[in-house]
Every structure is written in structure tokens, then in C-alpha cells.
């Protein structure tokens, strides 16, 4: 990966973005808006009516609370960080849905739906995560997931995409040295250790194929303005996000995408 490395690559990154703040992927697009609605559409709220839902990787609980407010019978926010779970519990209490929300490191009952937003590009082992999700579901349960940008997206390097596709142009070593210049305590030796697993659309399809799940729905909507880059041969470069519904395998073939 990358052709610009060594000291020249490092100094060029420092010149382009000395403080490590690009403004990309800041989350501003969701300000005062429903992230669930933007990413999954209005029909999502029909699917959760009267259901038990797991918000997988719930963070501070914004979407957990919204699902409870929008008709879910019970929403279980799951996260490995106790600090954010405490904040999430306070959020549910403040919004009057504490009786329908629970926050824990693993769920206390099977769910009808597992919902995952903006996470699959960060999981250290996505295949293992799908097995965990399978164990959290009732027999007819489903996973609804959306994530991105994937690795070949113009901003697929997240922090490392100081301009479109910069993460493919610079070597990993140069990028990690640049990151250390403004985060001196970081000890990551690879981009994966920074929380970015370099997942591609093709790799995700392969992971699902080898998992307990199959695709019920699979969508790769284009980046606005560059629709031609979503043709199969180049779709990795022009897809905005991955959006899918997964059902447990029952012997049926996974539909072609």
C-alpha cells in the first residue's frame, strides 16, 4: 500500500495537515437529525415496532433512545465500555424511556433485530462479530447494518484521508509517523491497531458468505456526483456506504449482488 513514504512522505503529510484535523467525517451531517432515518430510511421504524432490538455498539445511547421512542418494545444497548453505558442510562432516564431501554456489555434476552451503525469498518475481527450477533438473535432474528466508508472510498482511510485517496497514496509507515506527531502517546504499529480494519465491499461479502447469515438485502448506494464509479469493476471506489439486512441461513443461496 502506498508509494509516498519515508521522510518525504511524512513531511508532505505534515505540510498538508499539520494538526491532524481534516474536517472530513466529523458527523456534522447528522447534527439535529436522525442518524437512523438518514442511514436506514423511514421504513426502518416500521420494522422495529413492538420488537426487541439490540443496538450493537450503542455508545452513549442516542440511537437506542430514539428506537425506544419510535416504537420498539425494548432496546438493549450493548457496548464494551462501561463509561459510555453509564452516560446512555442517564440519556434514557432524561428522555423518559428508561423502562424500555437497558444498557449492558452483553444482552439478557434474545432479540428480534440487531442493529449496527458505522461499525463494521472498525471491528478487529468482523467474522467473529457476526458469530456474536448470531448468538444474540432469536431463531428468526435479523441483522440490520450499515457502515462506511469502506477502504477504497475516497475517504476510506478516515483520519488518514487528508485528501481523497491519500490513504492509498502514502505508505502506512509514513501515515503512522504523521499520526504520532500530533498524538505522541499513540503506540500503534499498524492502521488496524488504530481501529480501522481496511474492509472492502468484496471482503464484507466474503465474510457474510462464510458466516451464519445470508443477505436478505444488500445495497451499495453511490457517492453523490460520481455514480459511474459504482459499476461492478470499480464500485469499491464510488460506493458511499454499505447497507444490508442479514437473515440466518436456511440452505438458500446468497443472492448475487
C-alpha positions, 0 to 999 in steps of 0.5 A, spaced: 500 500 500 502 506 498 508 509 494 509 516 498 513 514 504 519 515 508 521 522 510 518 525 504 512 522 505 511 524 512 513 531 511 508 532 505 503 529 510 505 534 515 505 540 510 498 538 508 495 537 515 499 539 520 494 538 526 491 532 524 484 535 523 481 534 516 474 536 517 472 530 513 467 525 517 466 529 523 458 527 523 456 534 522 451 531 517 447 528 522 447 534 527 439 535 529 437 529 525 436 522 525 442 518 524 437 512 523 432 515 518 438 518 514 442 511 514 436 506 514 430 510 511 423 511 514 421 504 513 426 502 518 421 504 524 416 500 521 420 494 522 422 495 529 415 496 532 413 492 538 420 488 537 426 487 541 432 490 538 439 490 540 443 496 538 450 493 537 455 498 539 450 503 542 455 508 545 452 513 549 445 511 547 442 516 542 440 511 537 437 506 542 433 512 545 430 514 539 428 506 537 425 506 544 421 512 542 419 510 535 416 504 537 420 498 539 418 494 545 425 494 548 432 496 546 438 493 549 444 497 548 450 493 548 457 496 548 464 494 551 465 500 555 462 501 561 463 509 561 459 510 555 453 505 558 453 509 564 452 516 560 446 512 555 442 510 562 442 517 564 440 519 556 434 514 557 432 516 564 432 524 561 428 522 555 423 518 559 424 511 556 428 508 561 423 502 562 424 500 555 431 501 554 437 497 558 444 498 557 449 492 558 456 489 555 452 483 553 444 482 552 439 478 557 434 476 552 434 474 545 432 479 540 428 480 534 433 485 530 440 487 531 442 493 529 449 496 527 451 503 525 458 505 522 461 499 525 463 494 521 469 498 518 472 498 525 471 491 528 478 487 529 475 481 527 468 482 523 467 474 522 467 473 529 462 479 530 457 476 526 458 469 530 456 474 536 450 477 533 448 470 531 448 468 538 444 474 540 438 473 535 432 469 536 431 463 531 428 468 526 432 474 528 435 479 523 441 483 522 440 490 520 447 494 518 450 499 515 457 502 515 462 506 511 466 508 508 469 502 506 477 502 504 477 504 497 472 510 498 475 516 497 475 517 504 476 510 506 482 511 510 478 516 515 483 520 519 488 518 514 484 521 508 487 528 508 485 528 501 481 523 497 485 517 496 491 519 500 490 513 504 492 509 498 497 514 496 502 514 502 505 508 505 502 506 512 509 507 515 509 514 513 501 515 515 503 512 522 509 517 523 504 523 521 499 520 526 504 520 532 506 527 531 500 530 533 498 524 538 505 522 541 502 517 546 499 513 540 503 506 540 500 503 534 504 499 529 499 498 524 492 502 521 488 496 524 491 497 531 488 504 530 481 501 529 480 501 522 480 494 519 481 496 511 474 492 509 472 492 502 465 491 499 468 484 496 471 482 503 464 484 507 461 479 502 466 474 503 465 474 510 457 474 510 458 468 505 462 464 510 458 466 516 451 464 519 447 469 515 445 470 508 443 477 505 436 478 505 438 485 502 444 488 500 445 495 497 451 499 495 448 506 494 453 511 490 457 517 492 453 523 490 456 526 483 460 520 481 455 514 480 459 511 474 464 509 479 459 504 482 459 499 476 461 492 478 469 493 476 470 499 480 464 500 485 469 499 491 471 506 489 464 510 488 460 506 493 458 511 499 456 506 504 454 499 505 447 497 507 444 490 508 439 486 512 442 479 514 437 473 515 440 466 518 441 461 513 436 456 511 440 452 505 438 458 500 443 461 496 446 468 497 443 472 492 448 475 487 449 482 488 
